Amino acid sequence: MGAPNLNAVRHSLRCTTVTHRHSRAVRHVPRQCQRRHQSTVTESETFKLPDGRLMGFSSVGPRDGYPLFYLHGFPSSRLDIFPAHLADKHHLRIHTLERPGFGISTPQENRTIISHARDVDAFAKGMAIPRFAVIGGSGGGPYALACAHVLGKERVARVGLFASGGPYDRSWEHIPMQSKMVHYAALWTPGVLKLAGSSMVGLARWIAQTEAGARRLDAWLAAQRENAKEEPTMSLQEERELMVRILLEGFAQGPAATVQEAVLLSTHWGFDLEDVAYDPILIWHGAEDVNAPIGWIRDMARRLKGSRLTEFEGETHFSVGRHLDQVLGELVPQSVR
């Protein structure tokens, strides 16, 4: 489990044309803006699921692009949008699907990782998408595996895990201490998780509303840029505002969804890795990731019969986003379209 993959979203609300989409989706009024890029983004729509719940989602890329479903990190929301220029380059229509209780999506009591895979399938059917690729980022990784396990190749053309977290049933020596603490709290003191979620909301608001908070985050962002191999495409203020907006949207309905998800991710996922028959399962991970250490992910890859693990030397949970171009090319090559 980790924060939203910041490099994957840092450019996503720029260089795009945000439009309303007329479809089977129930529209939520989106924020509109005009930029110089040719791609289109629908930022805040809702889809009505068979049981009446609403699933929030965003879309980026050419409308006739191959469908790719992005299952966002934790905690996050539909605003965790892929960079528009990469969606255009690979001719992908990338939909970020929100999970229950985050952003504008209806909460769902007693949901599971498996039940969200069925929501993904319902979305695809409702949008008349017969087959699609799926990628899970950070805390979205287990949900991508669930799609592979439950839906199979009849529905899912390709499956990818990007900077994913691992399961908690093994590799205990590789799991970070903060993740172990979440696991223990989920089992024995869930009230502590609720308090932690409320604290995260307070922290995001402090950053957004105070000069001291803004300076602290700007200093962290500046440090990240010192290690970056590419030139920044937005100011520190723009990047800070984007990050805070994404974080706050994940908590738009309070901390309950975050607490629920922490429990789901840090306990049994509802299926065993050895039972996932999908092949290939593509995994990309930073070798220096401390949020989800590479040893944890190597063990997960060994247990997944169809896994193909690519390790990026020197990359962390946050810097690995610079490889998204390669990831998309490998995930959805022309041969599977």
FENGIZI-V12510 format. One record per helix or strand. SS is the DSSP state (2 for helix, 1 for strand). FROM is the first residue (numbers start at 1). LEN is the number of residues. If there is no record, write none. Layout:
ss={SS	SS}
from={FROM	FROM}
len={LEN	LEN}
//
This chain:
ss={2	1	1	1	1	1	2	1	2	1	2	1	2	2	2	2	2	2	2	1	2	1	2	2}
from={6	17	26	40	54	66	84	92	113	132	138	156	172	177	190	211	236	256	273	281	294	307	319	334}
len={4	2	2	9	7	6	6	6	14	6	18	7	3	12	20	16	15	11	3	6	10	6	13	3}
//
